[in-house]
Amino acid sequence: MRRRAVVLGTALSRTMVILAAGLLLGSSAPAPASVSSSGVPAVLVSQVTATCSGQNAEVQTAIDPAAQVLYEAWIGCSRKVGRSGEVPFIGFARSTDGGKTFSRGTGLPGSAFGWDPAIALGPTGKVYVAFMVSTGVRTYPVIDISANHGRTFPMARSLIPPRQGNWGDRDFIAVGPHGEIYLTWDYGPVNDIFFNPPVQGGSASFAAGDVNAVVQRSTDDGKTWSKIIPISPGFPTSGADSAPVLVEPDGRIDVLYQGYQVLNRKTLKFGVAHSYFTTSTDHGLKWSKPIRIGPARLSMNTTGWWIDGSLGIDTAGNLYTTWDTQSGGHDIGWLAYSTTKGRAWSRLIRVTPDTDNALHLVQVTGGARRTAYVGWLTNAPARGYAPYLRVFSISKGWLTPVIRVAATLGNRYVWPGDTIGLSLFPGGTGRGHAIAVSWGSAHGSRKAPSEIWALVVTHLP
């Protein structure tokens, strides 16, 4: 996770913040259309069993294009472990019927008290699920690997840093065309991170510390790893975190990270942040000069608690990025694209139509040539959390109005997680494309547990 891990009930998550809700859409924006996939309601992914219960949130997803299997990983698949009582694990489930049903959730090996899941697929169909763990003296990522389409995960690889007393957080994972693994994470040589006070409804947020975006590479399926390589300039006090990564077909590595202004080099106090794009053509050893996405006036503040920033690529190699800014009392989700491999970026395209100061947790995934699918979770304008979806074309602009994916709202006082899942089913038919949207929400009172939900939206451009 991008923020401090705390125990919430029986699950490791972040403390909560009360968010503004109930505001209307801007008058010029299209009204959200409530949809379900052919009348099918959202599917409960985190089904309660003896080995998977408690609070569930922070879902990530991936689709195997060859086997047509949908994978979901999240925080909070809790079970009783000796005298420790209910212990949260990283939950995992799979669907082999297009998201209509899911296997029973299970906690992944080695993920006790783990957080921040990330998921990727290799060129041969292997499933890689990464997450963060802490031993008390070191914090680091672990990767579980499955070679049988997620049925079992017999292999676990740990990226243990050489230095004790370090700090670590949010990991992202991508696999190259020849099976090389790239893992980015937030790393600090010293655990000196300071947080803004956590409040109800969301996570704690960074205030100061030695925060850096780094990468490590493995060419032997995670048996050995490269040294920790800084991505963000200014290591070890660069003020950067949350670095989604993707590998292009030619092996080029792209990263989008959130970079804070470091206002004081002694206290390492943070100012506002912006999204920066950088790329590497030598397996992550060296990185291009970061390019700020968007103008300086549109920034992220230090009280934003969700994982901000997403990176996608379409079948033609065009790049897309989404993020959320909080400036001048307005919280807005944005989209930008690049047709030049990130050397230049388009003007900003507004994603979220409401004009308020609330959460907009925005994700993007590339589709067919010059097309992207943008999803977000917000508690505005409704009085509760709901996921939304839009389809964008570089040539034609927005191809759909704002689509409200879920008919039932999640309780705005219960933490839904800092991510959503967004995965496109490959191909497409005469009836259009289909995309799986997954999110966390609690349905019911403030005491109701957050669960993972999924819905496959069909008939899309």
MIMIBA-857893 format. One record per residue (C-alpha): residue number from 0; x, y, z. Coordinates in Angstrom, 1 decimal. Each point is the difference from the previous one (the first is absolute). Layout:
% residues N
+-----+--------+--------+--------+
!   i !      u !      v !      w !
+-----+--------+--------+--------+
! NUM !      X !      Y !      Z !
...
+-----+--------+--------+--------+
//
This chain:
% residues 461
+-----+--------+--------+--------+
!   i !      u !      v !      w !
+-----+--------+--------+--------+
!   0 !    0.0 !    0.0 !    0.0 !
!   1 !    1.1 !    3.5 !   -0.6 !
!   2 !   -0.8 !    0.9 !    3.6 !
!   3 !    0.7 !   -1.4 !    3.5 !
!   4 !   -1.4 !   -3.4 !    0.7 !
!   5 !   -2.3 !   -0.2 !    3.1 !
!   6 !   -2.3 !   -2.7 !    1.3 !
!   7 !   -3.7 !    0.6 !   -0.7 !
!   8 !   -2.2 !   -2.6 !    1.6 !
!   9 !    1.6 !   -3.3 !   -1.1 !
!  10 !    1.6 !    1.3 !   -3.2 !
!  11 !    3.2 !    2.0 !   -0.6 !
!  12 !   -1.0 !    3.2 !   -1.8 !
!  13 !    0.1 !    3.7 !    0.5 !
!  14 !   -2.0 !    2.2 !    2.3 !
!  15 !   -2.9 !    1.8 !   -1.2 !
!  16 !   -1.0 !    3.5 !   -1.1 !
!  17 !   -3.5 !    1.5 !   -0.3 !
!  18 !   -0.5 !    1.2 !   -3.6 !
!  19 !   -2.3 !    2.6 !   -1.4 !
!  20 !   -2.9 !   -1.4 !   -1.9 !
!  21 !   -3.4 !    0.8 !   -1.4 !
!  22 !    1.0 !    2.8 !   -2.4 !
!  23 !   -1.5 !    0.2 !   -3.5 !
!  24 !    1.7 !   -0.5 !   -3.3 !
!  25 !    1.0 !    3.2 !   -1.9 !
!  26 !   -2.8 !    1.2 !   -2.2 !
!  27 !    2.0 !   -0.5 !   -3.2 !
!  28 !    0.9 !   -3.6 !    0.8 !
!  29 !   -2.0 !   -3.1 !   -1.1 !
!  30 !   -2.0 !   -1.6 !    2.7 !
!  31 !    1.2 !   -3.4 !    1.2 !
!  32 !   -1.9 !   -2.9 !   -1.5 !
!  33 !   -0.4 !   -2.9 !    2.3 !
!  34 !    0.8 !   -3.3 !   -1.7 !
!  35 !    0.6 !   -3.6 !    0.7 !
!  36 !    1.3 !   -2.6 !   -2.3 !
!  37 !   -3.1 !   -1.4 !   -1.8 !
!  38 !   -2.0 !    0.6 !    3.2 !
!  39 !    2.5 !   -2.1 !    2.1 !
!  40 !    0.7 !    1.5 !    3.4 !
!  41 !    3.6 !    0.5 !    1.3 !
!  42 !    1.6 !   -3.3 !    1.1 !
!  43 !    1.4 !   -0.4 !    3.5 !
!  44 !    3.7 !   -1.0 !   -0.4 !
!  45 !    1.1 !   -0.2 !    3.7 !
!  46 !   -2.4 !   -2.7 !    1.0 !
!  47 !    0.1 !   -0.7 !    3.7 !
!  48 !    1.5 !   -3.4 !    0.9 !
!  49 !    1.9 !   -1.4 !    2.9 !
!  50 !    3.3 !    1.1 !   -1.7 !
!  51 !   -1.1 !    3.3 !   -1.5 !
!  52 !   -2.0 !    2.5 !    2.1 !
!  53 !    0.3 !    3.4 !    1.6 !
!  54 !    0.5 !    3.4 !   -1.7 !
!  55 !    0.9 !   -0.2 !   -3.7 !
!  56 !    1.3 !    2.9 !   -2.1 !
!  57 !    2.6 !    1.2 !   -2.5 !
!  58 !   -0.7 !   -2.3 !   -2.9 !
!  59 !    2.2 !   -0.5 !   -3.1 !
!  60 !   -0.9 !   -2.1 !   -3.0 !
!  61 !    1.5 !   -1.6 !   -3.2 !
!  62 !   -1.4 !   -2.0 !   -2.9 !
!  63 !    1.8 !   -2.9 !   -1.7 !
!  64 !   -0.7 !    0.6 !   -3.7 !
!  65 !    0.7 !   -3.6 !   -1.0 !
!  66 !   -1.8 !   -1.9 !    2.8 !
!  67 !   -2.7 !    2.7 !    0.4 !
!  68 !    0.4 !   -0.1 !    3.8 !
!  69 !   -0.6 !    3.1 !    2.2 !
!  70 !    2.2 !    0.3 !    3.1 !
!  71 !   -0.7 !    2.1 !    3.0 !
!  72 !    2.3 !    0.8 !    3.0 !
!  73 !   -0.8 !    2.2 !    3.0 !
!  74 !    0.8 !    0.8 !    3.6 !
!  75 !   -1.9 !   -1.7 !    2.9 !
!  76 !   -0.6 !   -3.7 !   -0.6 !
!  77 !    0.2 !   -0.7 !    3.8 !
!  78 !    0.2 !   -3.3 !    1.9 !
!  79 !    0.9 !   -1.1 !    3.5 !
!  80 !    3.7 !   -0.7 !    0.5 !
!  81 !    0.9 !   -1.4 !    3.4 !
!  82 !    0.1 !    2.5 !    2.8 !
!  83 !    0.1 !    2.9 !   -2.5 !
!  84 !   -3.8 !   -0.2 !   -0.5 !
!  85 !   -1.4 !    1.2 !   -3.3 !
!  86 !    2.9 !    0.8 !   -2.3 !
!  87 !   -0.5 !    1.7 !   -3.4 !
!  88 !    1.6 !   -1.4 !   -3.1 !
!  89 !    0.1 !    1.0 !   -3.6 !
!  90 !   -3.2 !   -1.5 !   -1.4 !
!  91 !   -0.1 !   -1.6 !   -3.4 !
!  92 !   -2.8 !   -1.4 !   -2.2 !
!  93 !   -0.5 !   -0.9 !   -3.7 !
!  94 !   -2.9 !   -0.1 !   -2.5 !
!  95 !    0.0 !   -2.4 !   -2.9 !
!  96 !   -3.5 !    1.1 !   -1.3 !
!  97 !    0.5 !    3.6 !   -0.9 !
!  98 !   -0.6 !    1.4 !    3.5 !
!  99 !   -3.4 !   -1.7 !    0.6 !
! 100 !    1.4 !   -2.0 !    2.9 !
! 101 !    3.3 !   -0.2 !    2.0 !
! 102 !    1.9 !   -2.6 !    1.8 !
! 103 !    0.0 !    0.2 !    3.8 !
! 104 !    2.4 !    2.6 !    1.2 !
! 105 !    3.2 !   -1.3 !    1.6 !
! 106 !    2.9 !    1.7 !    1.8 !
! 107 !    3.2 !   -0.1 !   -2.0 !
! 108 !    3.1 !   -1.7 !    1.5 !
! 109 !    2.3 !    2.3 !    2.0 !
! 110 !   -2.4 !    2.9 !   -0.1 !
! 111 !   -1.0 !    0.1 !    3.7 !
! 112 !   -0.5 !    3.7 !    1.0 !
! 113 !    0.9 !    0.8 !   -3.6 !
! 114 !   -1.3 !    3.1 !   -1.9 !
! 115 !    0.0 !    1.7 !   -3.4 !
! 116 !   -0.6 !   -2.9 !   -2.5 !
! 117 !    1.1 !    0.3 !   -3.6 !
! 118 !   -0.6 !   -2.5 !   -2.7 !
! 119 !    1.6 !   -0.8 !   -3.4 !
! 120 !    0.1 !   -2.8 !   -2.6 !
! 121 !    3.0 !   -1.4 !   -1.7 !
! 122 !    0.3 !   -0.9 !   -3.7 !
! 123 !   -0.6 !   -3.7 !    0.7 !
! 124 !   -3.0 !    0.6 !    2.2 !
! 125 !    1.7 !    0.0 !    3.4 !
! 126 !   -1.8 !    2.1 !    2.6 !
! 127 !    2.1 !    2.4 !    2.2 !
! 128 !   -1.5 !    1.5 !    3.1 !
! 129 !    2.1 !    2.5 !    1.9 !
! 130 !   -0.6 !    1.5 !    3.4 !
! 131 !    1.8 !    1.7 !    2.9 !
! 132 !    1.0 !   -1.6 !    3.3 !
! 133 !    1.9 !    1.1 !    3.1 !
! 134 !    2.2 !   -2.0 !    2.4 !
! 135 !    0.4 !    2.8 !    2.5 !
! 136 !    3.6 !    0.7 !   -1.1 !
! 137 !   -0.6 !    0.1 !   -3.8 !
! 138 !   -2.9 !    0.8 !   -2.3 !
! 139 !    0.0 !   -1.5 !   -3.5 !
! 140 !   -2.0 !   -1.4 !   -2.9 !
! 141 !   -0.8 !   -3.7 !   -0.4 !
! 142 !   -1.1 !   -1.7 !   -3.2 !
! 143 !   -2.2 !   -3.1 !   -0.2 !
! 144 !    0.2 !   -1.9 !   -3.3 !
! 145 !   -2.5 !   -2.4 !   -1.6 !
! 146 !    0.7 !   -2.1 !   -3.1 !
! 147 !   -3.5 !   -1.6 !   -0.1 !
! 148 !   -2.3 !    2.9 !   -0.6 !
! 149 !   -0.3 !    1.0 !    3.7 !
! 150 !   -1.0 !   -3.4 !    1.4 !
! 151 !    3.0 !   -0.1 !    2.3 !
! 152 !    2.9 !    2.3 !    0.8 !
! 153 !    2.9 !   -2.3 !    1.0 !
! 154 !    2.8 !    2.6 !   -0.7 !
! 155 !    0.6 !    3.1 !    2.2 !
! 156 !    2.8 !    2.5 !   -0.7 !
! 157 !    1.1 !    2.7 !    2.5 !
! 158 !    1.8 !    3.2 !   -0.9 !
! 159 !    1.7 !    0.4 !    3.4 !
! 160 !    2.0 !    3.3 !    0.1 !
! 161 !    3.6 !   -0.1 !    1.4 !
! 162 !   -0.6 !    2.7 !    2.6 !
! 163 !   -2.0 !   -0.5 !    3.2 !
! 164 !   -2.4 !    2.7 !    1.3 !
! 165 !   -1.1 !    1.0 !   -3.5 !
! 166 !   -3.5 !    1.2 !   -1.1 !
! 167 !   -2.0 !   -1.5 !   -2.8 !
! 168 !   -3.4 !    0.3 !   -1.6 !
! 169 !   -2.1 !   -0.2 !   -3.2 !
! 170 !    1.3 !   -2.6 !   -2.5 !
! 171 !   -0.8 !   -0.3 !   -3.7 !
! 172 !    1.0 !   -2.9 !   -2.3 !
! 173 !    0.4 !   -0.6 !   -3.7 !
! 174 !    1.4 !   -2.8 !   -2.1 !
! 175 !    1.9 !    0.5 !   -3.2 !
! 176 !   -0.4 !   -1.9 !   -3.3 !
! 177 !    2.8 !   -2.5 !    0.9 !
! 178 !   -1.2 !   -0.6 !    3.6 !
! 179 !    2.2 !    2.6 !    1.7 !
! 180 !   -1.7 !    1.4 !    3.1 !
! 181 !    0.0 !    3.7 !    1.0 !
! 182 !   -1.2 !    1.1 !    3.4 !
! 183 !   -0.3 !    3.6 !    1.1 !
! 184 !   -0.6 !    0.9 !    3.6 !
! 185 !    0.3 !    2.9 !    2.5 !
! 186 !    3.3 !   -0.3 !    1.9 !
! 187 !    1.7 !    2.0 !    2.7 !
! 188 !    3.4 !   -1.1 !    1.4 !
! 189 !   -1.2 !    1.3 !    3.4 !
! 190 !   -3.5 !   -0.4 !    1.5 !
! 191 !   -0.5 !    3.7 !    0.7 !
! 192 !   -3.4 !    0.5 !   -1.7 !
! 193 !   -2.4 !    2.4 !    1.6 !
! 194 !   -3.7 !   -0.1 !   -0.6 !
! 195 !   -2.9 !    2.4 !    0.1 !
! 196 !   -2.5 !   -1.1 !    2.7 !
! 197 !   -2.3 !   -2.8 !   -1.3 !
! 198 !   -3.7 !    0.7 !    0.0 !
! 199 !   -3.1 !   -2.0 !   -0.6 !
! 200 !   -0.8 !   -1.2 !   -3.5 !
! 201 !    3.4 !   -0.4 !   -1.7 !
! 202 !    3.7 !   -0.4 !    0.6 !
! 203 !    2.7 !    2.0 !    1.7 !
! 204 !    2.2 !    2.2 !   -2.3 !
! 205 !    3.6 !    0.9 !   -0.3 !
! 206 !    1.3 !    3.2 !    1.6 !
! 207 !    3.8 !   -0.4 !   -0.1 !
! 208 !    2.8 !   -2.6 !   -0.3 !
! 209 !    2.6 !   -1.7 !   -2.3 !
! 210 !   -2.5 !   -1.2 !   -2.6 !
! 211 !    1.3 !   -1.3 !   -3.4 !
! 212 !   -1.3 !   -1.9 !   -3.0 !
! 213 !    2.4 !   -2.9 !   -0.8 !
! 214 !    0.1 !   -3.0 !   -2.3 !
! 215 !    1.5 !   -3.5 !    0.1 !
! 216 !    0.3 !   -2.5 !   -2.8 !
! 217 !    0.1 !   -3.8 !   -0.2 !
! 218 !    0.9 !   -2.1 !   -3.0 !
! 219 !   -0.3 !   -3.5 !    1.7 !
! 220 !   -3.6 !    0.1 !    1.2 !
! 221 !    0.7 !    1.8 !    3.2 !
! 222 !    2.8 !   -2.3 !    1.3 !
! 223 !    2.4 !    3.0 !    0.0 !
! 224 !   -0.5 !    3.7 !   -0.3 !
! 225 !    1.9 !    3.1 !   -1.1 !
! 226 !    1.1 !    2.5 !    2.6 !
! 227 !   -2.5 !    2.7 !    0.9 !
! 228 !    0.1 !    2.6 !   -2.8 !
! 229 !   -1.4 !    3.5 !    0.5 !
! 230 !   -2.6 !    1.2 !   -2.5 !
! 231 !   -0.7 !    3.5 !    1.4 !
! 232 !    2.9 !    2.5 !    0.1 !
! 233 !    1.3 !    1.1 !    3.4 !
! 234 !    0.4 !   -3.4 !    1.6 !
! 235 !   -0.1 !   -0.7 !    3.0 !
! 236 !   -2.3 !    3.0 !    0.7 !
! 237 !   -1.8 !    0.5 !   -3.4 !
! 238 !   -3.5 !    0.3 !    1.4 !
! 239 !   -1.5 !   -2.5 !   -2.5 !
! 240 !   -2.4 !   -2.9 !    0.5 !
! 241 !   -2.7 !   -2.1 !   -1.8 !
! 242 !    1.7 !   -1.0 !   -3.3 !
! 243 !   -2.1 !   -2.2 !   -2.3 !
! 244 !    2.1 !   -1.7 !   -2.6 !
! 245 !   -0.6 !   -1.6 !   -3.4 !
! 246 !    2.3 !   -1.7 !   -2.5 !
! 247 !   -0.6 !    0.6 !   -3.7 !
! 248 !    0.3 !   -2.8 !   -2.6 !
! 249 !    3.5 !    1.2 !   -0.9 !
! 250 !    1.2 !   -0.2 !    3.6 !
! 251 !   -0.2 !    3.7 !    0.7 !
! 252 !   -1.0 !    0.7 !    3.7 !
! 253 !   -2.4 !    2.8 !    0.8 !
! 254 !   -0.8 !    1.4 !    3.5 !
! 255 !   -2.3 !    2.7 !    1.3 !
! 256 !    0.8 !    1.1 !    3.5 !
! 257 !   -1.4 !    2.6 !    2.5 !
! 258 !    2.7 !    2.5 !    0.9 !
! 259 !   -0.4 !    2.4 !    3.0 !
! 260 !    1.8 !    3.2 !    0.4 !
! 261 !    2.5 !   -0.4 !    2.9 !
! 262 !   -0.3 !    3.4 !    1.8 !
! 263 !    2.6 !   -0.6 !    2.6 !
! 264 !    3.1 !   -2.2 !   -0.5 !
! 265 !    0.5 !   -0.4 !    3.8 !
! 266 !   -3.6 !   -0.9 !    1.0 !
! 267 !   -0.8 !   -1.4 !   -3.5 !
! 268 !   -3.4 !    1.6 !    0.2 !
! 269 !   -2.1 !   -0.4 !   -3.1 !
! 270 !   -1.9 !    2.6 !   -2.0 !
! 271 !   -2.4 !   -0.7 !   -2.8 !
! 272 !    0.7 !   -2.8 !   -2.6 !
! 273 !   -0.3 !   -0.6 !   -3.7 !
! 274 !    0.0 !   -3.0 !   -2.3 !
! 275 !    3.2 !   -0.7 !   -1.9 !
! 276 !    0.7 !   -2.3 !   -2.9 !
! 277 !    3.4 !   -1.6 !   -0.6 !
! 278 !    1.3 !   -2.9 !   -2.2 !
! 279 !    3.0 !   -2.3 !   -0.2 !
! 280 !    1.4 !   -1.8 !   -3.1 !
! 281 !    2.8 !   -1.9 !    1.9 !
! 282 !   -2.0 !   -2.3 !    2.3 !
! 283 !   -0.6 !    2.6 !    2.7 !
! 284 !    3.7 !    0.9 !    0.6 !
! 285 !   -0.5 !    3.6 !   -1.2 !
! 286 !   -3.1 !    2.2 !   -0.2 !
! 287 !   -0.9 !    2.9 !   -2.2 !
! 288 !   -0.5 !    3.5 !    1.4 !
! 289 !   -3.5 !   -0.1 !    1.6 !
! 290 !   -2.7 !    1.9 !   -1.9 !
! 291 !   -2.7 !    1.7 !    2.2 !
! 292 !   -3.5 !   -0.9 !   -1.3 !
! 293 !   -2.3 !    3.0 !    0.2 !
! 294 !    0.6 !    3.6 !    1.1 !
! 295 !    1.6 !    0.9 !    3.3 !
! 296 !   -3.2 !    1.6 !    1.3 !
! 297 !   -1.8 !   -3.4 !    0.0 !
! 298 !    1.6 !   -1.9 !    2.9 !
! 299 !   -0.6 !   -2.7 !    2.5 !
! 300 !    0.0 !    1.0 !    3.7 !
! 301 !    1.5 !   -1.9 !    2.9 !
! 302 !   -3.4 !   -1.0 !    1.4 !
! 303 !   -1.0 !   -2.0 !   -3.0 !
! 304 !    0.0 !   -3.6 !    1.4 !
! 305 !   -0.7 !   -2.1 !   -3.1 !
! 306 !    2.6 !   -1.5 !   -2.4 !
! 307 !    0.1 !    2.7 !   -2.7 !
! 308 !    1.1 !   -0.7 !   -3.5 !
! 309 !   -0.5 !   -2.7 !   -2.6 !
! 310 !    1.7 !   -0.9 !   -3.3 !
! 311 !   -1.3 !   -1.9 !   -3.0 !
! 312 !    0.9 !   -0.9 !   -3.6 !
! 313 !   -2.2 !   -0.9 !   -3.0 !
! 314 !    0.7 !   -2.5 !   -2.7 !
! 315 !    1.6 !    2.7 !   -2.2 !
! 316 !    2.4 !    1.0 !    2.7 !
! 317 !   -1.7 !    3.3 !    1.0 !
! 318 !    0.4 !    0.7 !    3.7 !
! 319 !   -2.7 !    1.3 !    2.4 !
! 320 !    0.3 !    1.3 !    3.5 !
! 321 !   -2.7 !    1.0 !    2.5 !
! 322 !    0.3 !    1.7 !    3.4 !
! 323 !   -1.9 !    2.1 !    2.4 !
! 324 !    0.8 !    3.6 !    1.0 !
! 325 !   -1.2 !    2.0 !    3.0 !
! 326 !    0.4 !    3.7 !   -0.7 !
! 327 !   -2.1 !    3.0 !    0.9 !
! 328 !   -2.6 !   -2.0 !    1.8 !
! 329 !   -0.7 !   -2.2 !   -3.0 !
! 330 !    0.9 !   -3.7 !   -0.2 !
! 331 !    0.2 !   -1.0 !   -3.7 !
! 332 !    1.1 !   -3.2 !   -1.8 !
! 333 !    2.0 !    0.6 !   -3.2 !
! 334 !    1.1 !   -2.0 !   -3.1 !
! 335 !    2.9 !    0.7 !   -2.3 !
! 336 !    1.4 !   -2.0 !   -2.9 !
! 337 !    3.2 !   -0.2 !   -2.0 !
! 338 !    0.5 !   -1.2 !   -3.6 !
! 339 !    3.8 !    0.5 !    0.3 !
! 340 !    0.9 !   -2.6 !    2.6 !
! 341 !   -0.2 !    2.7 !    2.7 !
! 342 !    2.2 !    2.6 !   -1.5 !
! 343 !   -3.0 !    2.4 !   -0.3 !
! 344 !   -3.5 !   -0.2 !    1.6 !
! 345 !   -3.4 !    1.3 !   -1.0 !
! 346 !   -1.9 !    2.7 !    1.6 !
! 347 !   -1.8 !   -1.1 !    3.2 !
! 348 !   -3.4 !   -1.6 !   -0.5 !
! 349 !   -2.4 !    0.2 !    2.9 !
! 350 !   -1.3 !   -3.4 !    1.1 !
! 351 !   -2.2 !    0.7 !    3.1 !
! 352 !   -2.9 !    2.4 !   -0.7 !
! 353 !   -0.9 !    0.9 !    3.6 !
! 354 !    1.3 !    3.3 !    1.5 !
! 355 !    0.8 !   -0.8 !    3.6 !
! 356 !    2.8 !   -1.0 !    2.4 !
! 357 !   -0.3 !   -3.7 !    0.3 !
! 358 !    1.8 !   -3.3 !   -0.8 !
! 359 !    0.5 !   -0.8 !   -3.7 !
! 360 !    2.0 !   -3.2 !   -0.2 !
! 361 !    0.7 !   -0.2 !   -3.7 !
! 362 !    1.4 !   -2.9 !   -2.0 !
! 363 !    0.7 !   -0.5 !   -3.7 !
! 364 !    0.6 !   -3.0 !   -2.3 !
! 365 !    0.8 !    0.1 !   -3.7 !
! 366 !   -2.3 !   -1.7 !   -2.5 !
! 367 !    0.0 !   -0.3 !   -3.8 !
! 368 !    1.9 !    2.5 !   -2.2 !
! 369 !   -0.4 !    3.5 !    1.4 !
! 370 !   -2.5 !   -1.0 !    2.7 !
! 371 !    0.1 !    0.0 !    3.8 !
! 372 !   -2.4 !   -1.0 !    2.8 !
! 373 !   -0.1 !    2.3 !    3.0 !
! 374 !   -1.5 !   -1.0 !    3.3 !
! 375 !   -0.3 !    1.7 !    3.4 !
! 376 !   -1.4 !   -0.5 !    3.5 !
! 377 !   -1.6 !    3.0 !    1.7 !
! 378 !   -2.5 !    0.9 !    2.6 !
! 379 !   -1.2 !    3.0 !   -2.0 !
! 380 !   -2.6 !    0.9 !   -1.1 !
! 381 !   -1.6 !   -2.9 !    1.8 !
! 382 !   -0.1 !   -0.4 !    3.8 !
! 383 !    2.2 !   -3.1 !   -0.2 !
! 384 !    2.7 !   -1.7 !   -2.0 !
! 385 !   -0.8 !   -1.0 !   -3.6 !
! 386 !    2.3 !   -0.9 !   -3.0 !
! 387 !   -0.3 !    1.8 !   -3.3 !
! 388 !    1.3 !   -0.6 !   -3.5 !
! 389 !    0.6 !    1.9 !   -3.3 !
! 390 !    1.5 !   -1.0 !   -3.3 !
! 391 !    2.4 !    2.4 !   -1.8 !
! 392 !    1.3 !    0.2 !   -3.5 !
! 393 !    3.0 !    2.1 !   -1.1 !
! 394 !   -1.8 !    0.6 !   -3.3 !
! 395 !   -3.5 !    0.7 !    1.2 !
! 396 !    0.1 !    0.9 !    3.7 !
! 397 !   -2.4 !   -1.5 !    2.5 !
! 398 !   -1.9 !   -2.9 !   -1.6 !
! 399 !   -2.4 !   -0.5 !    2.9 !
! 400 !   -1.7 !    2.1 !    2.6 !
! 401 !    0.9 !   -0.5 !    3.7 !
! 402 !   -1.1 !   -3.6 !    0.9 !
! 403 !   -0.8 !   -0.8 !    3.6 !
! 404 !    1.0 !   -3.6 !    0.3 !
! 405 !   -1.5 !   -1.0 !    3.4 !
! 406 !   -3.6 !    0.6 !    0.9 !
! 407 !    0.6 !   -0.5 !    3.7 !
! 408 !    2.1 !    2.7 !    1.8 !
! 409 !    2.8 !   -0.9 !    2.4 !
! 410 !    0.0 !    1.5 !    3.5 !
! 411 !    2.1 !    3.2 !   -0.1 !
! 412 !    1.2 !   -0.5 !    3.6 !
! 413 !    1.7 !   -3.3 !   -0.8 !
! 414 !    3.3 !   -0.1 !   -1.7 !
! 415 !   -0.4 !   -1.4 !   -3.6 !
! 416 !    3.7 !   -0.3 !   -0.7 !
! 417 !    2.4 !    2.3 !   -1.9 !
! 418 !   -0.3 !   -1.8 !   -3.4 !
! 419 !   -2.6 !   -1.5 !   -2.3 !
! 420 !    0.5 !   -2.8 !   -2.6 !
! 421 !   -0.5 !    0.7 !   -3.7 !
! 422 !    0.7 !   -2.8 !   -2.6 !
! 423 !   -1.0 !   -0.2 !   -3.6 !
! 424 !   -1.1 !   -3.3 !   -1.5 !
! 425 !    2.1 !   -0.4 !   -3.2 !
! 426 !   -1.5 !   -0.1 !   -3.4 !
! 427 !   -3.6 !    1.2 !   -0.4 !
! 428 !   -3.0 !   -1.0 !   -2.0 !
! 429 !   -2.7 !    1.6 !   -2.0 !
! 430 !   -1.7 !    0.7 !    3.3 !
! 431 !    3.0 !    2.1 !    1.2 !
! 432 !    2.7 !   -0.3 !    2.6 !
! 433 !   -0.2 !   -1.1 !    3.7 !
! 434 !    1.9 !    1.3 !    3.0 !
! 435 !    0.1 !   -1.4 !    3.5 !
! 436 !   -0.3 !    2.7 !    2.7 !
! 437 !    0.8 !   -1.0 !    3.6 !
! 438 !   -0.2 !    2.1 !    3.1 !
! 439 !   -0.4 !   -0.1 !    3.8 !
! 440 !   -3.1 !    1.2 !    1.9 !
! 441 !   -1.9 !   -0.7 !    3.1 !
! 442 !   -3.8 !   -0.4 !   -0.5 !
! 443 !   -1.9 !    0.7 !    3.2 !
! 444 !    0.9 !    1.8 !    3.2 !
! 445 !    3.4 !    1.3 !    1.0 !
! 446 !    0.6 !   -3.4 !    1.8 !
! 447 !   -0.5 !   -1.9 !   -3.3 !
! 448 !    3.3 !   -1.4 !   -1.4 !
! 449 !    1.3 !    1.3 !   -3.2 !
! 450 !   -0.1 !   -2.6 !   -2.8 !
! 451 !    1.4 !   -0.4 !   -3.5 !
! 452 !   -2.6 !    0.3 !   -2.8 !
! 453 !    0.4 !   -0.5 !   -3.8 !
! 454 !   -2.2 !    0.7 !   -3.0 !
! 455 !    0.8 !   -0.7 !   -3.7 !
! 456 !   -1.3 !    2.9 !   -2.1 !
! 457 !   -0.8 !   -1.0 !   -3.5 !
! 458 !   -1.0 !    1.5 !   -3.4 !
! 459 !    2.7 !    2.7 !    0.3 !
! 460 !    1.7 !    1.7 !   -3.0 !
+-----+--------+--------+--------+
//
